[in-house]
Amino acid sequence: MTVAAIASNTEAGVLIASHLATARPLPKKVCTITGGGTFSPNIAIPQKNRGGDRGVTLVPILKMWLPRFRSSVCFSLKDTVSLFAASVSLKRYSCYLGEFHSPKGYDTGITVYNSAANKKVPLVLKYKGIATWYMCGPTVYDDTHIGHACCYTKFDIIRRILEKVFGIKVLLLMGITDVDDKIIKKAQESGLSISEVARKYELDFFKGMAAMRVMTPSSVTRVTENIPHIISFCESLIEKDFAYVTSEGNVYFKVDKGVSAEVLNELPEETEINIDPLKKDRRDFALWKVAKEDEPYWISPWGRGRPGWHIECSVMASKIFGCHLDLHSGGYDLLFPHHSNEKSQSEAYHSCPQWGNYWLHSGLLQVGNEVKMSKSIKNTVSIKEFLKEHSANDFRILCLQSPYRKNILYCPETLAGAKGLYQKFHNFINEMELYSNGEMALPLFDEDKLLSRLQSTEEQVISLLADDFNTSQAILSLTNLIDSVNESLQSSNPSSVFKNGVTAVSACASYIDRMLETLGVNIMCKKKLSKGFVHFMDAVNEFRSKIRLFALQQVEISMYDYQNFISRNQLAVAERERNKEVLLLGECDDLILIELERPEDTLECRREAWQLLGYEDRVDDARDKTPDDLRS
């Protein structure tokens, strides 16, 4: 077996064994960082709540996992059992990110669940009112699906809370992986260049995020834009004796000097894992990989190659934020080995004890019994497909209904629940608007009591959002306020202490609408429509009616033509068809020019339409006109 072939299994084997040793959920497909493709074990270990020093319950895991064991996995059953037994003694390993040191700076009054501490801790920022945040972006090789949207929508909600509720300016940097084994494979299959594939699917990603109302990052950076910085980063790690170069030109990080060393130290020596013989330690991961034939490459001091997976994010984040980072985020599937290795090499490079202070990890979108929605297991639903039947509001409510750290089960029942909750908010705000506008009679009720309930709800929501962004309970508080308003409306009483509570009703509706808007949920109601937009909708509706009438007349005439075609003059029929086309285009002109008052658009539309229908004389006539001619 060649060294390259051996290397292809190295990280996959280490990752599998380490996951077994610590009872972590195993991804369906593991991308190797040594450049040899992918390894797809048929293993699924259930997600456990890893709070505090809780140990791992061995028997249920064995019962679930052992029947699904495959002999093709690169270690023996004996080793597997010993690894599970060892996991019971691993209580002291609360996470893969080493020790957490409370940073100095400005306390925001917010507590966040930090994966580096494995508990909620106060959010302390280096700069008052400013948060630096690096977010792992996508590997752009295929259509964006709602599994991606789940992760980025959850973090978009957190960003909105930080900015719009607590007044913190978020500087969000997203790193895009635009060179990767999967991108190379896609380029070979499609006949496109690697850059064409990457740009195509990066555009698709950001279009999808916009459709789901995810705010754009403050800045976007790509791997291929940072190759010189990556090479320099590797050189620095080699100089500091944190990395070494093999005779083939691969550069490896010395894991025994990083935060994940203790976890991987638990791997039994007899574990049957194929190791690159040129590695100094079987746990070491690639910083720079020798390029294989027909792969893109860059010239480095070690020969032709390209970056490893983990170093990409370290370099892109360090280039912008340097040796300090407030927040770092990604899905839970990135916690190990990606984030642990990223943290190790970044702290080695910067010679600092804590590069990133807070590591936030979102739960995944589950489909049925699968661990997550993933292209590799072909259970994805693209954003385009989702939006054909549902709305971005429905999806965002789905994300808001559960803590961001928890997985979401995607199924008709959970989606129906989200749609129903959105409809409740929509109906309430629009109904309260009718009361506020005097279009519906408002009964007398205890207005002071309702205003007091509103104030307590506002305080409760702020407290909940400051508690690790607890949107699920915050949403519940909003629905409870709706119930209180409805109860007040139903408890009308002619008593003198009861008032026409239009103020309280309007205040409650305005608050709920404002909070939903803050969280990215848009409730459409009349008060949000400008007069211009209302006029536009009226014009479009009238235009639709005219077109519909025209179409009905055309059907009737066409049937008449079919019955009398032989006996009628074909020239007269053609002239009548020409007149109908002119009439239809005239209506289009009226919509744009008269109703919408956009003569410049009318000219362009008219030129294109006449040309399409073959009326060259009218094209010339339209070309000679100006917007002022159309107004006269």
N, C-alpha and C positions, 0 to 999 in steps of 0.2 A: 504494500500500500504506500502511495506517495505521501510526502509530507503535507501537501495541500489537501489530500483526501482525509488524512488524519485530523488536520486542523478543522475541517468542516464539522466534525462532531465534538470538538473539544468543549466549546462554551455551552453547547446544548447539553452535553453530559453533566458538566458542572452545575448548570442551572437546574436541571432536573433533580440531581442529588441534593442540592442545597434546599430546594423547595420541599423535598420530602423530609429533610432533616428538621425543617422549621414549620412544617404543616401549613405552608402557604398555598394558595390556589395556583395551579400550573396553567399557563397559557396554552391554547390549543396548538399554536404554532410558534416556535421559538426561532427568532432570527439570529443567526450566528454572527458574531462580530469579527470572526477570523476569515471571512470571505468565502466560505464554502457552501453557501446556500442556506437551506432551512431544514429543521428537524421537527417532525410532527408526531409526538408521542400521544398515544390514546389514553391519557390519564386525566382525571379531574378530581382535585382535592377540594372539599368544600371550604368556602370562606368562613373564617371564624372571627369573632369579635375579639381583637387582641388588646383588650384594655388592661392597663396596669401590669401586674405580674401573673396574670392567669396562665395556667399551664394548658397543655393540649390533651384532650381526652383521646386516648389511644384506641380503645376498642371500636367506637363508632367509625373512626376513620379507616381502620383495618377492614371492617365489614364492608364498607362502601368501596374501598379502593382495590382490595386484593382480588375480587372476582373479575375485575377489569384489567388485571395485570397482563402485560404482553412480554413474551420472552425476548422480543426484539429490543427492548430497552437495554441500555448498555451496562446494567449491573444486575447481579444475581438476586434471587428472591431472598436468600439469606442476608445479603447486604441491605435489602429493602427493609426487612423486619428490624435489623439492627439500627437502621437510620430512624425508623419510627420510634423505636425504644429510646434512642438518643434524644429525640425531640421532646420527650417528657421532661428531660433534665435541662431543657433550654429556656426555662422560665425567665432567666435573667436577660435574655435577648428580647427586648421589647420592640426593637425595630432593626432596620438595616442601615440606619443613618448615623450610627455612632452616638456619642453623648451630645446633649443639648445644653448650651450655656445661655442663660437669660441675658439678652443683649441690653446695652445701655442706650438711652435715647428718650424718645417721647412716647409716653403711654397713651394709647388711643382710647382706652376705656373698653376696648373690644377684646374678647377672648376667642382664640381660634384653636382648633384641633391641629396640633403640629405633629406630623408623622415622625419628626426627629426626636420628639419627647414622648410620643405615644399617649398624649393627654392634652387637655385644653390648657393653654397658657396665655398670659396677657400679650396682646399684640403691641410691641414696642418698635417704633420706627426710628431710623437714624436721624432723619430730617423731619422737623415738625410739619405735618400736613402733607407730606409727600411719601408715596410708597413706590419703591422700585420692584418690578415684578417681571420675571422671565417665565414664559409659558412654552412648553414643548408643542410645536406645531405639527402638522401632518407630514407623512411621507407621501408625496404627490405622484401617484401612479394609477389611480382609478377614480371613479365617480365618488363623490362625497355622500355618505349615508347618515342616517339619523343616529347611529352609534357615535359618530363624530359629533354630531349636533348636540347630543346629550352632554358630553364632556364640556364642550365650549359654551353651551347655554348655561350650564351650572356656574362656570367661572365668570361668565358675563353677568349673571345675577349678583355674584359676590362683588364684582367690580362696580356695578351700579349702586350697590348698598354702600360701599366705601366712599364713592364719589358723591352720590346724591343724598344719602342719609347722614353720613358722618363728615362730609366736606373734605375728604382726603383726595388729593390729586394723584391719580394712579399713572405711572409711567410704565406702560405694558409693552414689552418686547416679545415678539413671537419668532421663533426660529423654524424655518422651513427646510426639511431634508429633500434636496432636489438631485441627489445622486445616491443610488442605493441599488442593491441586487434586484429588487422588484421593479424599479424604474428601468434598469438595464434590460431586464427580461421583457417588459412591456414595449420598449423601443424596438427590440428585435422582432417581436411578434407583429407590431403595427407598421413597421417600415419607416417609422419616424426617428428623428434624432433624439438623444436623451434630453436635450434642452427643450425640444418641442413637446415631448411628453410631459416634462415637469411643468412647463408654463401652461399647457392646456389644462392640466388637472389642478394646478394652483389657482387658476382663474375660476375653475368650477368650484373649488373649495370656498373661495371668498364670495362668489355669487350665492352659494348655498347658505353661508353664514349670514349674508345680508338678508336673504329670504326668511331666515329664522330670527331676524332682528338682533343678531349678535353684533355688538359694536366692533368696529375695526381696531386693531392694535395701534398703539402710539407709534410703533415702528415695526417693520418686518425685515428680517435678514435671512439670507440663504447660505447653505453650506458652500456652494461653488463660489460665492463672493468672498469667502473667508479662508481659502486654501493657504495663502502665505501666512496668515495668522495661526492656522492649525499647525503648519510645519514649525513655525517659531515656538509654539506652545510645546510641541514634542521635544524640540531641541533643549528647551529649558528644563523639562522633566528629566531628560537624559543627563544633563549637566549636574542636576541636583541628586542624581542617583535614585530617582523614583521610576526610571524606565531604562530599557536596554534594547539594543538592536541585534537581531539574529543574523546569521550569515546569509540568509535569503533576502534580508531587507525588511522584514517585519519588525515593527516597534511595539513592545509590550510594556504595560504598566505593572509594577511590582505590587501585587495585591496585598502582600504581607505588610505593606506600609500604609494601607488604606483602611477606611471604616468598615468595609465588608469582610476584612480578614478574619475577625473573630467568628462570624457566622460560618464561613467556609472552612475554618479550622476544624469544625466538627465532622467533616467528611472522613470516614474511616480510610486508612491507607490502602486497605485491600479492595476498596470500591473499584469495580471494573469499568474504568473510563478511559477512552482513547485519548492520549495526550500527544501534542506536538513535541517531538523529542528535542526540538531546539528551544523550547521554553525552559526557563529556570524553575518555574513553579506551575503546576497544572492549572492553578486558579487565575493566572495572569491573563489579562484581556488586551486586545489589540488597540493601539492608538493609531497606527498607520499600517496599512495592508499592501502587500505587493500586488500589483494589478495582474490579473490573469489575461489571457489572450482575448482580444475583441472587447476588452473593458476600457472605459475611459481612465485616464491616468494623468497625474501631474508629476513633474520632475521634482525630486526631493534629494536631500543629501544621502538618502539610503536607496536611491533608484526610483524607478517608475512605480507609482502607487496611488492610493486614495485613502481618505480618512476612515478610521473606525467609527462605530456608531456613537459611543458615549462622548468622545472628545468634541464632537460637533457642537453640542449644546454648551459645553464648558467654554469653548472659545467664543461662540457667538454672544453668550451672556457676558463674559469677561471683557470682551471688546467694548461693550457699551457701558456696563456698570462697574467694571473693575473688580476689586477684591471684596466688595460688599454687595449683598443682595438681600432685600427684605423678604420677598416672597418668591417661591418657585413652585410651579404646579404642573400637574399632569394626571392621567388616569391612574388608578391603583395598579394597573398592569405594568406601569413603568417604575414602580417603587424599587423593585429589584429585578435585574441588576442595574438597570439604566441609571437611576438616580443615585444609588449608593456608589456606583463607580464614578459617576459624574462629580459627586461631592468629594470623593477621595482625590481625584486628579486635580480638581480646582483648588483644594486646600493645599495640596502639595505644590502647585504652581505658584500660588500667592503667598505661601508660607504663613498661612493664617489658621487659627484653630476652628473657625466657623465661617465658611464662605456664605452660605445661604442660611438665614435665620429661621425661616418658616417654610415648611414643605407641606403643601396642600395637595391632597389626592381625592379625586372624585370617584364615586361609584360608577359602575358600568351599566350599559343597557343590555339586559338579558332577554333572550328569546327562548321560551320554553325551558328545557333542561340544559341549554347551552350556557357556558360560562359567560359569554358576551356575544354581542353582534359583531361579526368579523367577516371581512372578505375571504379570509382563508378557509372558513368553514361554510361559505356561501349561504349565509342566512341574513343578508343585509337588505334593507329597504332604503332606496335612495331618497334624498330630500325631495327631488322632483316627483317621485312616485307618491311620497307621503302627502305632499301639498295638493295633489289632485283630489283627495278626498277629505283632507283635514286642513287645519290652519296652524300658523305659527303660534297663535295664542293657545290653541289646544295643547301643543307640545310643551310650551313654556309652563303652563299650569301643571302639566304632568311632572315636570322637573321641580316645580315649586312645592309640590305636595309631599315630597320626601326630603330628608336631610341630604345635602349634597354628597356626603361621604357614603351614602347607601346605594346599593344597586337598585335599578328600576326594572321591574318585570314588564316587558312590552307585550301586551295582549289586548284583545278587544275589550275586556272588562276594565282594565286600568285606563285605557284610552277613553272609554265611554264615561268613566268617572270624571276624568279631566274635562271632557267636553261639557258634561252636565254642570260642573262647577263654574266653568267660564260662562255658560248660559245664565247661571244664577246671578253672577256679577253683572252681566250685560242687561238682563231684565230689570234688575234693581236700579241701576244707574239711569236707565232710560225712563223707568216709571217715576222715579223721584224727580226727574226733569219735568215731567208733566205736572206734578204737584207744584214745583217751583215756579213754573210759567203760568200757573193758574188755569191750565187746561183740564185739570181734575180737581174736584173739591177736596180740601184737606180737612179731616175731622179734628176736633179738639182733643188734645192729649197733654200729658205732663211734659212740657218742653224742657224744663230744668233737669228733670231726671234723665232724659235722653242726652242732653248736652254733657251731663256728668259722666254718662256711660261712654260718650265719645272721647272725653278727655282721658279716662282710664284706659281705653283701648289704644289711644296714641302712645301713652306711656308704656303700655305692655308691649306693643309692637317694637318700639325702640329697644326695650330691654331684650326682647327675643332676638332681634337682628344683631345685637351686640354680643349675644351668646352663640358664637360659632355660626352666625348667619342662619339662624333657625327659621327658615322660611315656612316650613310645614306648620309650625305652631302660629306663626304670624298670619298665615293665610286663614287658619282656623279662627283667629281673633277677628279678622275682617268678616268672616261669615257669621260669627256670633253677633257682631254689630248689626249686620243686616237683619238677623232674627230679632234683635232688640227693636229696631225701627219698625219692623212689621208688627211686632207685638204692641207697640205704642199706637200704631195706626188702627189696630183692632180694638184697643181699649178706650175708645172715645167716650167722653163724659161731658155733659153740659155744665159741670161745676165751674164756678168762677175762677178757681185756681188753674183750670186747664185752659190752654191757649191754642191759637192757630199756630202750630209749630213749624211754619215754613222755614224759619231760620235754622232750626235743629235738623230738619230733614235735608235741607240743602247742604248744611255743613257736613253731615254724615256722608252723603253721596259724594261730595267734593273730595273729602278725605280718602274714601275708598278708591275713587277714581285716580287720585293723585298717587296713592301708594302702589296701585297696580301699574301705573305708568312708570313709576320709579323702578319697579321690578321687571319692566319690559313688556307688560301686557297692555294692549291697546283696546280700550272699549270705545266703540264708535257710537256717538250720539249727536243730536242736532247741534248742540252748542259748540261742538268742535268744528262744525262745517262753516267755512266763511261764506259770505254772500256770493262771492264769485264762484265757489264750488257748487253751491246750490243752483246758481244760474246755469252752470255747466251741465249739471245732472238733468235739469229741466230741458235744456237744449238737446242733449243726447236722447232723452226719452221721446221728445217730439220727433226727432230725426228717425228714431227707431220705428215709430208709428207710421211715418211716411214711407219708409222703406218696406215695411210689412204690407202696407196697402198697395204699393207698387208691385211687390212680388205676387200678391193675390191677383191683381189685374193681369199680370204677365201670364200667370197660369191659365186664366180664363181665355185670354187671347190666343195662347198657344194651342189650346184644345180646339178653338174655332178654326185656327190656321190648318190644323191637321185634317179637319173634316172638309175644308173648302180649298185646300192647297191647289189642287189641279185646276179648279175653275177660276182662281184668282190670279192676278198679275203678280209675278214674283218680284218685279221691281217695286211695286207698291208695298209689298210686305217688307222688303229690305229698307225702304225709306221709313216705314213706321218703326222698325227696330232701331234705326239710327236716331229717330226722334226720342225713343224711350231712353236710349243711352245718354243723350244730351240732357234729358229731364233728370235722370238720376245724378249725373255729374253736377248739375245745377243745384240739386239739393245738398250735395256734399260741399259745394262752394258756400252755400248759404250758412251751413253749420259752422264752418271755420271763420268765414268773413263776418257775417252779421251777428251770429250768436256769440262766438268766442272772440271776435275782434282780433283775428290774427291774419291780416292780409298777406303777409310774407309767406305763411304756410299755404295759403290758398293758391298763390301763384305757382309754387313748386308742385303742389298736388295736381293742379290743372294741367301743367305741362306734361307731367308724367302720365296722367290719365288719357289725355288726348293722343299722346304718342303711342300708348299701349293699344288704343282702339284704331289707330291708323289714320287719324285726322291731322295730317301734317299741316294743313292750312291753319288749323286752330292752334297747333303748337307754335307756329310762327307768331300768331296773333298774341298768344299768352306771353311769349318771350319778349315782345315789345312793350308789355305793360309793366307798370310799377305798382307797389302797394297803394300809392295815392290815387292811381287810376281806378283801382277797384273800390276805393272809398267813395268816389264821385258817382 
